[in-house]
Amino acid sequence: MRFCEIIGQDDVKRQLCQSVQDGRIAHAQLFTGLSGVGKLGLALAYAQYIACPNRTNEDSCGVCPSCLQYQKLQHPDLHFAFPIVKGDDGDVCDDFVEKFRNLILENRYFDLEDWYRAMGVETKQGMIYEKESSEILRKLSLKSFGDGYKVMVIWQPEKMNATCANKLLKLLEEPPTKTLFLLVSEHPELLLSTILSRVQEVRVPRLSEETIASGLCGEYAWLGGDDAKAIAHMANGSYLTALKTMNESEDNQGYFDDFVALMRNAWLVGQKKDYSALLKLRQWSNDMADSKVGREKQKAFLQYAQRQIRENYIYNFACPEMNYQTEKERQFSTRFAPFIHEGNVEKMMDELGKAEQQIGQNGNAKIIFFDLCLQMIVLVK
């Protein structure tokens, strides 16, 4: 992958290119940022740039033998580690690497939900298991192709189990010769502090709305400028979110219905003392926690709910140009927005964000969602 294939992030691209030109390539680098801002693409473009003998000041050449191998993600010195679900298909990343490569080649921007779907395990949680640390050591102990770097890209390193993380730490402390670790993380706070102290962080910021809108118009010639701006606003800095919004209708309709049920029943219990609605909230939390829903969809709903809280708060300022909602969402806001105000908006966002984080950490979904219901009963007024 080349830098020119990645939308925006010009400052990060310049920083990475400059580090190579100055001969300051840190052996372990951690790319951090929101999902869908181009972290994995930047890491791969960086590896390709380092290996390219004909690189310019701004990018790899894209046509030399090394670049052609990197473009197909088939370079012999490029290795991957990523979350998997052990089973009949295998128990190490090499057993799934073709699916992972294909996902990258077909979708420059994707998340865990997309990866689990590609593996056919949407309702399960992946992990980087202990055995993978031995595989990483084995691969990096091999002689490099030519005289280049051996590159280990670890996507979602926060998914490593404790034993694997500790073994990786030892590798970071005493890396094999000419080895480059590129870790790509959305939640670096979940990594061991000792790992964080041994990597150089590359912060990948949110994309601007203008960058996202421009990217969408370039990718979808039929998309109007105003529609692209609306989608870019809702994307909140993530190009992946923008792409998913383009194909969202069915899932978002379900999220909208779930959001309305949560808020309506919480208000009925808290303000009207309608305790039959509490039973509905209990059923709602059980339905949301159902294993058939899956962790990634649970997190997607909580992200959707946070956006709706934000949009309903903004709705109160009567500035239509600042609101980006579907017609159905706007109709609901005419009745619901007055209940989102300075006294509760921050706390509601905190509770939804906390629930999203707990779901991502494999917390008990039934407890998390029912606790969320109880918090909303107190806050929606």
N, C-alpha and C positions, 0 to 999 in steps of 0.2 A: 504494500500500500504506500502511496506517495502522499506527501503533505498536501498537495494541491487537490486531493480527493476529499479532504476533510473540510467541512464548512467552518469558516471563521477561525478563531483561536490564533490569530496572526502573531500576537506577542509570545505565546507559548512556542510556536513554531520557530520564531527567531531565536528564542532562548535555547532551544534544543540544538538548532543548527550551529549556533555560536559555540556551544560547549564542545562540539566535535571539532570545529575549526581551531579552537584554542587548545585542543588536546586535554580537555577537562571532563572526561567521561567517567562519572562516578560508577562504581561497580554495582551499586544497588540503588534503584530509583523507584519512588512510589508515586504513581499518578493518582491524584485524588480529585474528587468532584462529583457533582450531581450525575445521576444516570442520564445518558443520552447527550452528553456534551462533547463526546469524541475522544475519551481517554484511551480506550483500547486502540483506536485507529492511530492516534498520535504515537503510542508506544511502538506499534508495528512500523509506522512510517519512520520513526527514529532509528529502529533497528536496521531497516532497509537503507537508510541514509548513511549509517556508519559503515555498512558492508559495501556500499557502492564505490567503485574506484573512480567513477567519472562524475561525482556529485558536484553540484554548483553551490553557490552560497545559500540557496533557498530550497533545494530539493535534490533527491536522487535522480539519476538520468532516466530510469524506467525501462531501459532497453538492453543494458549489459546482462550477461548471464546471471550474475548475482541478483539483480533486480527482477529478472523474469522468474527466478525461483521464489523470491520473496513475494512477488505479485500473486503467485499461486499458493503461497504459504507452505511451500515444499522445500525450502532451503534446508540443507542437512544440519546447519548449526542453529536452526530455530526450533525451540521446544516449547510445549505448552503444559500448564497445569491449571485445572479448573474444577469446579464442583461437579461431582457425579453422584448417581444413585446406584450403589452396587446391586447386582442381580445377575440374571442369566446372560446379559450382554457383556459383562466384565466387571472388574474391580479396580482398574487403574485407568488413568486418562488416555493412555494409548489405545485402549479398547473403544474409545468414543471420539478419538481425535478427528476422524474423517467427518463425522457429523458436525463437530465444532468448526473445522475449517470451512465446510460448506455453508454453515450459518454466517460466518464472517464474510465470505465471498458474496453471499446473496443479500446480506443485510449489513450495511456499514454500521448501523446503529441498532442495538438490541439489548435486552436485559435478561435477568434470570428467568422471568416468566417465559420469554421466547426460547431460551435454552432448554428449560424443562419440557416445553412443548416439543422441541426438536428431538429430545430423548424419549418422548412419550411417557413422561412421569409428572404431569401437571400438578397432581395432588400430593406430591412428596417433596421433601427438602433434600437438596444435594449437600455434599460435604467433600472436602479434600482430605482423604483418609491417611492414616499413618503410613501405609504401604507406598503412598505416592512420594514420600520424602526419600525413600530408598531409590525409587525410579529417577527422581531429580538428580540425586548424587551419581547414579550410574550414567545418566546421559551427559552430565557435565564433566565426567571423568574421561569421556571419549576424546580422541584427538580431533581438533577442529579441522574443518574443511579449508584447505589453504592455510593462511596465517591469520584468519579473522577471529572475531569474538564468538564464543558460544553464548547464545541468548536464551534465557529462560523467562518466558512471559507467564506470570501467575495472575490469572484473572479471578477476582473476588477472593483475595487471600484471607479475608476475615472468615471465610468458610472452612479454614483449616481446623482440624481438631487439635487438641492441646499437644499431643505427642508429635504430630507433624509440624506444628508451629515451632516447637522447641528444637527439633532436628534442623529445620530451616535456619533457625537462629545460629546454630553452629556453622552452617554453610556460609552465612553472611559474615560471620566473624573470621572465617578462614576459607575464603573462596578459592576454587581452582583457578589456575592461571588463565588470563584473558576471558573471564566469565562476566556476563552482564545479566543482572537480575532486573526485570521490569515488572513491578507489582502494580496492578490496576485495581483500585479500591473505591467503593462508594461510602464505606463506613470504616475509615482508618482508626477511629476510636475503639473499635473492637479488636484491634491487633495488640499483641503483646507490646508493652512499652519498650522492652529491650529490642524488639524488631524495629520499632519506630525510631529508636536512637541510632540505628545502624543504616538507615536509608536516607537518601536525599529526596525531599518531597518536591514534586512537580504539581503545583496547583492548577487545575484546569477550571476556569470560571464558567459561570452561566453564560450562555450566548445571548446577545442582545436581540430584542424583538425584530429589529431591522435585518439582522443577519439571518434569523430564522425565516422571516417572510421572504427574503431574497432567495434563500435556498429552496423554499417550497415552490416559488414561482419558476425557478430554474428546472425543478424536477417535474412539476406538473404544469405544463404549458396552458392548460385549460383553466387553471385556478386564477380567479380575479384578485386584484391587488387588495381590495377591502377584505375579502374572505381570508387571504393570507395573513393580513395584519391581525384579524380577529383570532385566528388559530395560533399565531405567534404569541399573542398576549396570554392566551390560556395555557400555552406550553411552559410558562414560567422558567424560561432559560434552557429548556431541554428540547433538542431537535427530535429526539425519539418520541417525546410526548406529543410534539406537533404531528409527527408521522402517524402515531396511533390515533390522534384526534381525527385524522383524515378517514380513518376506517373504524370509527368508534361506535357507531349508532346503537348496535344491539347491546353491547356491554354497558355503555353509558346510560341507556334507558333503564337497565336493571339497577345500576348504581343510583340513578335518580329516584326510582321507586323505593329503594332501601333507605335512602337519605330522608325522603319525605316521611316514611313510616317511623323512623327513629325520632325525628324532630316533633312530629305531630303527637305521637304517643307520650313522649317525654313531657311535652307541654300539658297534655291532658292530665297526667299524673301530678305534675308539680303545681299547676295553676288551677285546675278544676277538680282536683282530688278524685279523679275517676280511676279507681284502683283496678278496674277491669283492664285498663290500658297497661298496667304493670305486667299483667299476665301476657299481653301482646308483646311487650318488650322482652320478657323472658323467652318467648317463642322466637322473637326476632334474633336475639343473641344466639340461641341454639342453631337457628338456620344459618346465620353468618359463620358460626364455628364449625359447621358440618365439614367433614374431611373432603367431601366432593367439591366443595368450593375451592379449597387449596389456599396455601399461604400467600401466593403471589396475587391472587384475585382479592383476597382479604386486604392486602396492603394497597392494591389499586383502588378499592372502594374508599379506604381511609384517606388516600390522597385526593380522591374526587370530593369527599366530604369537606376536606380542608379548603379546597378551591371554592366550593359553594358557600362556605362560611365567609370567606374573603369577599366573594362577589356580592353576597347579600349585605355585608357591611358597607361596601362601596355604593350599593344601590340607594342607600339612605341619603347620599349626597346629591341625588337627582342630577347626575352627570352621565347621560346615556353613552357618551363617547368613551367613558372609562369602564363601562360594563361590557363583558363579553360572555354571553350566555345564549343558549338555544331559546327558542320562543317558549317552549314549555317551562324551562327554568325561570325565564323572566316572569311568566304568569304566576308561578309559585312565589316568586320574590315579592310581588305586589302585596301579598298577605303575610309573608314570613319575615321580610327584611326588618320591620320595626322591632323584632325580638332579638336582633343582633346589633349590639351597641357597645359603647366604650366600656360599659360595666362588665361585659362578659366575653367580648370577642377574643381577647388575648388568651383567656383561660380556656375557652373552647378549642382554639387552635392548639394550645399546649396539650390538652387531653387527647385530641385526635392524633397529634404527632407522637405522643408517648405510646398510644395504642399501636400505631404503625411500627414503631421501633420494637415494642415487645413482641409483636407478631413475627417480625423479622428475626428475633432471637429465640424463636420456637417456644414462646410462652404458651400457657394454657388458653386457647382461643375462647372457650366458653367463659372463663373468668374475666378475660380481657374485655370481651364485648359486653358482658353484663355490667361490669364496673363502669364502662363507658356510658351505658344506659343510665346508670345511677347519677353519674356526673352531669349528664345532659338534663336530667330531671331538675337538678338544682340550678343549672345555668340558663335554661331557656325560659325567659320571663320578661 
